[in-house]
Amino acid sequence: MEALEGIRVVELSIAVQGPAAGGYLSDMGADVIKVEPPMGDANRWYRGNHNELPLESVGTQFIGASHGKRSVCVDIHTEIGLELVDRLVDSADVFLSNYREPALERIGMGYERLSARNPGLVYATANGFGPDGPARENRMSDQYSQARSGISGVTGTADDPQLIPGAIIADTGGAMALVMGILTALVARQRDGLGQKVQTSSYGAMIWMQAWEINHTSATGHLPTRDGAFHPIVSALSGIYEAADGVAFCLGIREDETWREFCEFGGNPALADDPRWNQREGRDPFRDQTAMDRISDVRPFVAEMMKTHTSDEWQDFFDIHPDGAMAQRVLNYEEVLDDEQALVNGYIVDKDIPHVGQRRVAGIPTRLSRTPGTAKNMFSDLGEHTSELMQELGYDEDAIAEVESHKAPPF
């Protein structure tokens, strides 16, 4: 039995933030019904760069966010369409959406109306910038939440423009926050049987994920600046360095004896005796501001030493010093897909993707010992389950045919 078996979720969402939350709930056993407009969720068709997969294949964002769901295709602006979605929500434990709330109100999917019909409903929404304030109705895409959250201000180097991180961490973070809110509300419902409204945003999630950096700025009055391959408020040796063949490692050396051996292997044995860095407090300062101020002086020496050997030679060195050195080779996505550590933990799994074939894709980051989830290997066609669900609700063939006629995919 999976943890969320018996929980029904009606999802009215687009892009990533809402669908990714529904995808996780599905992986953990919930029956997620994805309500799509006549053309389908745009993510079905969004291809991204360098995508030569068949046109009939689903978009790569859809693979990660909308697997494992039953698809209903309906024009909610019609009388029968609204009635169908109403009846689905009446049968649900959770209503999930990343539409802006004014849009939900306009189509009859507002909180007051749905909760009056189903008092036990957990009504969960996520938007770009939060439920209140002057930006509450602003349009959002992942990069804009990143920009406003401050993370671009600490990404890159001091002499170059700010950068957007190379992954959709705001949308995905918003999905994680939405899932946390939904599960919390379901636990609260066990006490009194009542649902409630859950609200979050990608902007709020980004601030929460940067709590230390933001709190540090507030408490100290010091604004972190962009520091390239190093964390802007971690004054330590730790950071990214390249080996002789251009392969990079994220590296930190804590144990004093390992530091000595590192300097000897890197061709600078005299550095091991330098009193500024021959003890851990000098390389990884905890409270000593003077030591923190000297960290920028040792990093160039480490960079020079890393250039004396290839990545394989350095990997051999780090493998025999697992406790003294923290070192991880910087992987690209192709390497992540083949990483044994990701595969054995189910973080990367094999799935059969329609019109594409078997591919490795992202799995589930959470493991439960007694009620584990499974990364669902189901990618529903647009409206594939419309008839099935309408039959479950008692609709006749004429009504089913009317709703089936709503489907109008763009391709």
VENKA-V760201 format. One record per residue. RES is the residue in one small letter. SS is DSSP state (H for helix, E for strand, C for the rest). PHI is phi in degrees with one decimal (999 if undefined). Layout:
# VENKA-V760201
res | ss | phi
RES | SS | PHI
RES | SS | PHI
This chain:
# VENKA-V760201
res | ss | phi
m | C | 999
e | C | -91.0
a | C | -58.6
l | C | -103.6
e | C | -59.1
g | C | 95.0
i | C | -92.8
r | E | -106.2
v | E | -121.4
v | E | -103.6
e | E | -111.2
l | E | -122.1
s | C | -150.1
i | C | -136.7
a | C | 62.1
v | C | -119.8
q | H | -56.5
g | H | -72.3
p | H | -58.8
a | H | -65.2
a | H | -63.9
g | H | -63.6
g | H | -62.7
y | H | -65.9
l | H | -61.0
s | H | -64.2
d | H | -59.3
m | C | -92.2
g | C | 111.9
a | C | -70.8
d | E | -87.2
v | E | -100.7
i | E | -105.4
k | E | -91.1
v | E | -89.4
e | E | -117.2
p | C | -71.4
p | C | -52.3
m | C | -83.3
g | C | 88.9
d | C | -58.1
a | H | -56.1
n | H | -65.6
r | H | -60.4
w | C | -112.5
y | C | -71.1
r | C | -101.0
g | C | 74.0
n | C | -71.3
h | C | 54.0
n | C | -113.7
e | C | -108.5
l | C | -67.4
p | C | -54.5
l | C | -59.7
e | C | -79.6
s | C | -76.0
v | C | -73.8
g | C | -65.1
t | H | -70.0
q | H | -66.2
f | H | -62.0
i | H | -56.8
g | H | -80.3
a | H | -105.7
s | C | -124.3
h | C | -75.0
g | C | 73.1
k | C | -116.0
r | E | -88.6
s | E | -104.5
v | E | -116.9
c | E | -106.8
v | C | -154.8
d | C | -88.7
i | C | -69.9
h | C | -80.1
t | C | -91.4
e | H | -61.6
i | H | -71.6
g | H | -64.6
l | H | -64.3
e | H | -61.3
l | H | -63.3
v | H | -66.1
d | H | -55.2
r | H | -69.3
l | H | -64.6
v | H | -66.1
d | H | -58.3
s | C | -91.0
a | C | -101.4
d | C | -92.4
v | E | -135.8
f | E | -111.2
l | E | -127.6
s | E | -154.5
n | C | -117.1
y | C | -69.4
r | C | -67.5
e | H | -61.1
p | H | -59.3
a | H | -66.8
l | H | -63.5
e | H | -62.0
r | H | -63.8
i | C | -96.7
g | C | 84.8
m | C | -110.5
g | C | -72.4
y | H | -63.8
e | H | -60.3
r | H | -67.6
l | H | -71.6
s | H | -70.5
a | H | -66.8
r | H | -75.0
n | C | -138.4
p | C | -61.6
g | C | -87.6
l | C | -73.9
v | E | -87.8
y | E | -104.3
a | E | -117.6
t | E | -130.6
a | E | -135.9
n | E | -130.6
g | C | -79.8
f | C | -128.9
g | C | 109.4
p | C | -77.3
d | C | -125.6
g | C | 90.6
p | C | -66.6
a | C | -100.5
r | C | -63.1
e | C | -107.0
n | C | -65.9
r | C | -65.3
m | C | -140.7
s | C | -132.1
d | H | -45.7
q | H | -61.4
y | H | -74.5
s | H | -68.1
q | H | -59.2
a | H | -60.2
r | H | -74.0
s | H | -77.4
g | C | 101.9
i | H | -67.9
s | H | -67.2
g | H | -69.9
v | H | -119.4
t | C | -113.6
g | C | 112.6
t | E | -109.6
a | C | -62.0
d | C | -91.2
d | C | -116.4
p | C | -62.8
q | C | -60.4
l | C | -122.2
i | C | -91.7
p | C | -53.8
g | C | -84.7
a | C | -147.0
i | C | -84.6
i | H | -73.6
a | H | -72.4
d | H | -60.9
t | H | -68.9
g | H | -62.6
g | H | -62.7
a | H | -63.6
m | H | -62.6
a | H | -64.0
l | H | -65.0
v | H | -61.4
m | H | -59.4
g | H | -64.9
i | H | -62.4
l | H | -65.4
t | H | -63.3
a | H | -66.7
l | H | -66.2
v | H | -65.2
a | H | -61.6
r | H | -64.4
q | H | -63.4
r | H | -79.9
d | H | -133.4
g | C | 78.0
l | C | -102.2
g | C | -84.0
q | C | -164.5
k | E | -87.1
v | E | -117.1
q | E | -132.1
t | E | -153.0
s | E | -157.9
s | H | -66.0
y | H | -64.0
g | H | -61.8
a | H | -64.8
m | H | -64.2
i | H | -64.6
w | H | -60.8
m | H | -71.9
q | C | -109.4
a | H | -56.4
w | H | -62.9
e | H | -62.9
i | H | -70.3
n | H | -64.7
h | H | -62.6
t | H | -60.9
s | H | -65.9
a | H | -70.9
t | H | -95.9
g | C | 75.4
h | C | -103.5
l | C | -86.7
p | C | -61.7
t | C | -119.1
r | C | -66.7
d | E | -130.5
g | C | 60.7
a | C | -84.6
f | C | -126.1
h | C | -70.4
p | C | -68.1
i | C | -124.9
v | C | -105.7
s | C | -85.4
a | E | -143.9
l | C | -61.0
s | C | -55.5
g | E | 172.8
i | E | -105.0
y | E | -133.0
e | E | -99.0
a | C | -81.0
a | C | -62.1
d | C | -93.2
g | C | 87.6
v | C | -76.5
a | E | -102.0
f | E | -126.5
c | E | -88.6
l | E | -132.5
g | E | -145.3
i | E | -124.4
r | C | -101.2
e | C | -75.5
d | H | -63.4
e | H | -66.6
t | H | -64.9
w | H | -60.7
r | H | -62.1
e | H | -67.2
f | H | -62.6
c | H | -63.7
e | H | -65.8
f | H | -65.8
g | C | -85.5
g | C | 84.5
n | C | -136.6
p | H | -62.9
a | H | -64.3
l | H | -63.2
a | H | -63.3
d | H | -97.3
d | C | -65.5
p | C | -64.6
r | C | -69.9
w | C | -134.7
n | C | -80.9
q | C | -121.1
r | H | -56.0
e | H | -60.2
g | H | -78.3
r | H | -92.0
d | E | -139.0
p | C | -61.5
f | C | -100.5
r | C | -135.0
d | C | -81.8
q | H | -66.3
t | H | -61.8
a | H | -65.3
m | H | -62.4
d | H | -66.1
r | H | -87.8
i | H | -59.4
s | H | -62.9
d | H | -79.7
v | H | -86.5
r | H | -58.4
p | H | -61.5
f | H | -64.1
v | H | -63.0
a | H | -60.9
e | H | -64.8
m | H | -66.3
m | H | -61.8
k | C | -76.4
t | C | -84.2
h | C | -140.7
t | C | -74.7
s | H | -63.3
d | H | -65.6
e | H | -66.5
w | H | -67.4
q | H | -61.7
d | H | -60.3
f | H | -62.9
f | H | -67.2
d | H | -64.2
i | C | -92.3
h | C | -130.8
p | C | -66.8
d | C | -94.0
g | C | -82.6
a | E | -128.0
m | E | -99.4
a | E | -142.7
q | E | -131.4
r | E | -61.7
v | C | -77.3
l | C | -98.4
n | C | -93.3
y | H | -65.2
e | H | -62.0
e | H | -71.1
v | H | -61.3
l | H | -62.2
d | C | -105.5
d | C | -72.2
e | H | -56.3
q | H | -64.1
a | H | -71.3
l | H | -69.0
v | H | -69.7
n | C | -93.8
g | C | 76.8
y | C | -74.8
i | E | -122.7
v | E | -134.9
d | E | -92.6
k | E | -137.8
d | E | -93.1
i | E | -102.2
p | C | -53.9
h | C | 68.2
v | C | -123.2
g | E | 106.2
q | E | -74.1
r | E | -140.6
r | E | -85.8
v | E | -139.6
a | E | -64.5
g | C | -103.7
i | C | -111.9
p | C | -84.5
t | C | -119.9
r | C | -118.5
l | C | -108.9
s | C | -73.4
r | C | -102.1
t | C | -130.0
p | C | -69.2
g | C | -89.6
t | C | -136.7
a | C | -70.8
k | C | -64.6
n | C | -103.5
m | C | -139.1
f | C | -126.3
s | C | -70.0
d | C | -68.6
l | C | -57.6
g | C | 70.4
e | C | -59.3
h | C | -111.4
t | H | -57.9
s | H | -62.6
e | H | -57.8
l | H | -72.3
m | H | -67.0
q | H | -64.0
e | H | -58.4
l | C | -87.8
g | C | 90.3
y | C | -73.2
d | C | -88.0
e | H | -63.2
d | H | -64.7
a | H | -65.7
i | H | -62.8
a | H | -62.1
e | H | -62.6
v | H | -70.6
e | H | -58.8
s | C | -72.3
h | C | -68.2
k | C | -63.2
a | C | -147.5
p | C | -62.4
p | C | -75.2
f | C | -126.6
